[in-house]
Amino acid sequence: MSKKLEGKIALITGGSAGIGLATAKQFVEEGAYVYIVGRRKPELEAAVASIGSNVTAIQGDVTNLADLDRIYAQISKEKGRVDIVFANAGGGPLVPLGSITEEHFDQVFNVNVKALVFTAQKALPLMPDGGTIILTGSIVGIKGFPAFSIYSAAKAAVRNFARTWTTDLKDRGIRVNVISPGPIDTPLLNEAFSNPDDMKALASTVVMGRLGRPEEIAKAVTFFASGDASFITGAELFVDGGAAQV
């Protein structure tokens, strides 16, 4: 039985933990060779060990354009192309209106917007026609949770990138789509909601009554990356247990 991503070269940013790591494992299982990018060497080394084969880790900060150039130069030298880009790095602290600082604004937009723009743009010279770009959005892009305003605005921008880039890249047949997770049980979420009661309250906001698993997002990303999604572009797929749907 042929694998869905047989022979494909993929890049995953924010690839050392959570959704990025789960997706890297799924991509490799489906036949891809995967490059994972992250800022911290110990986490990257642990991720490579857990994936096992057909993976290379590159340490770098995707908000730094020189790092992105170095990352793509290495992929170009070693593989000559990149077929799939999963621009997944993101996150940031939550601050209510009235307490927003310039530093907070810049931090959140740098990692969720600027880094994502240049991760996608710098991939284009290496991407064959018919390649695919997948962006990590969030249910917060269409919701109005307190203290989320800057992060939510950043994710709303991500949603629009899929629409505009789809039209920019249509002549090359490059598909651009967004995966928008709800609350997912990742190290990042556990850090933000360290109190077990807060975590229970968060799970109760999900129609299905539980947090999602990184592997459930990874399967949806793999769908977008594969030929199964050959007629899907400019779309947003919510993988949220119904949290933002009802």
N, C-alpha and C positions, 0 to 999 in steps of 0.2 A: 504494500500500500504506500503510495507516494506521500511525502510529508508536505504540509501546506507552504512552507517557506524554504524548500529545498534549494540550496545553492545561493541563497540571498545573503547580502551583507547588510547588517543593521547597526545603527548607533542608538544607544539609549542614554540620555542624560539623567542624572539623579538615579543611577543604576545600581548603587551599592546596597540599597535597603528597600523595604516596603514594596510599593507598586513596581518600581523600576527593576528591582531584583527578581520579583516574581515573573515579570514579563520577559526578562533576559532568559530565565530558565525555560519558560514556555517557548520562546523563539528558538532556542537551541534544540529543544525537544522536537520542534517542527522542521529542523534541518538548516536553520540559519547559522551564520558565523556572526557573533555579536561583540561589539565594542561597548563597554560600559564606562561612563564618566562619572566621577565624584570628586569631592574636595579632600576627603580623608583617606590616607593610604591604608591604615589598618582595616577599615571597613571594606575598602576595595579588595584587599587581599583575601579577606574572609568571604566576600561575595564570589570571587573567582574560584576559591576552594569549594564552595557549595554548589557552584554551577558545574564545575568539573572539566569540561572540554569545550572546544570551539568558542572560546571567549578570551578577549584581551581587555585589561583594565587600563585606562589612561587617567592619571590624576590631573585634575584641572578645575578651574572655576569658570563656569560658563558665562558669568557676567563680565569676564575679562576677555576682550576680543582677541588679544594676543594668544591667550590659552586656546580659544576656539580655532584660531589659525593653526596652531601647533597640533591640535587634535586631528583636524582634517588633513594636515600634511602627513601625519603618521598613517592614517587610513589610506590616503592616496598612494603612499609609497608601498604599503604592505598588500593592499587589495585592489587599488586602482579605481574603486567606485564605492558608492553607498546606495543601496536600493531602498532602504527603509530608515527613516529618522523618526524616533519617538522622543519628542521634546517634552520631557517629563519633569525636569527639575523645577521646583517651585516651593512655595510656603511663605512663612512670615508671621510675625506676632500680630495680635489683635489689639486695636486701640480705638476707643470711641471718639466720635466727633467732639471737639473741645480739647482733646489731649493729643491730637495728631501733630507730629513734628516733621520738619523737612527730612530729617534723617530716616524716620519711619517710612515716609512716602517713597523716598529714593530707594531704600532697601527693598521694599515690596515690589516696586515697579522694575527695579533692576533685574531681580531674579525671575519674576513671573512674566514680564513683558519684554524688556530689552534683550535679555539672554535668549528668550524664545525666538524673537525676530531674527537675531543673528545666527542662532543655531540652524534655523531653516534656510536663511539666505546663503550662508556660507557652504551649505550642503549642495546647492544647485549645480555648481560646475562639476561635481563628482557624481551627480545623480542621473542615471540613464532616463530617457523618456519612459513614462509608464511607472516611475517610482511612486513612493507614497510617503506622506508626512502625517504623523499623528501627534496631536497636541493634547496635553492634559489640562482640561478645564476643571469645573467644579459646579455642583449644584448652587453654590453661593453666587454664581454669575447671574442667576435669575431670582435669588431670594434676598430678603432684607434683614439679616440677623444683626443684632446689636454688636457694635465694635468691629464689624467686618468690612466697613465701607471701602477702605483702600484695597484690601485683598479682593473683595467682591468686584470692584471696578476693574482690577487687573484681570480677573478671570472673565469678565464680560468682554474685555478687549481680545482675549484669546479666542473666545467664541467668534468674534467678527473676523479675526485673521483667517479662519477656515473659509469663510465666505469670500473674502476679497482675494485671498491667494488662490483659491479654486479658479477664479476668473483670470488672474494673472498667469496661471500655469496651464490653462486648459489646452493650449496648442501643443504642450509637451506631454499631455496625458498624465500629468502628475496629480494624484488625488490627495486632498487635504481634508482631514476630518478631526473632530474633537471627541474625546472621551471625557464625560463629566461624572466623576464619582460622587457618591454620598459619603457618609461617615464610614471609613475603612479602618480596620484594626491594623495600624502600622505603628512603628516606633515613634514617628512624628506625632501621631494622634495621642498615643499613650503619654508622651511628654507633655502635650498641651492639656490633657485631661487626666492628670495623675491621681485625682480623687476617684475611687471606685464608684461613689454615688453619682458623680458627674458623668462618668462613663455609662452608667445605667440610664441616666436621664437622656443622654445622647441617643442611646440605642432605642429608647422609647419613642423618639421622633421618627423612627423608620417604620413604615407600614408593616414590614416583615418582622419587626420586633427584635432585630439584631443588627450588629455591625457587619459590614461586608468584609470579605477576605481579599487580600491582595491578589490571590490566584483568580478570583472572579473578575477583577479588572483586567488581569493579564489575558484571559481568554477573549475578552471583548477587543482588546488592542490587537491580538493576533488575528481576529476576524478582519479588522480594518486593514491590517498589513497584508492579508492574503488575497488570492484571486476570488475568494468567496464574496468579497466586497467590491468586485470590479466595476459595478455601476453605482457606487456610492461615493459621493464627494460633496464637500461643503456641509456635511451633516454633523449633528451633535447627538451622541448616544449617551443617554443617562444610565448609569449603572449604580443605582442608588436605593434599591429595595423599596422603591415607591416614595422615598422621602420628599422629593420635590414634585411629585406627579399628581398627588390627590389632595 
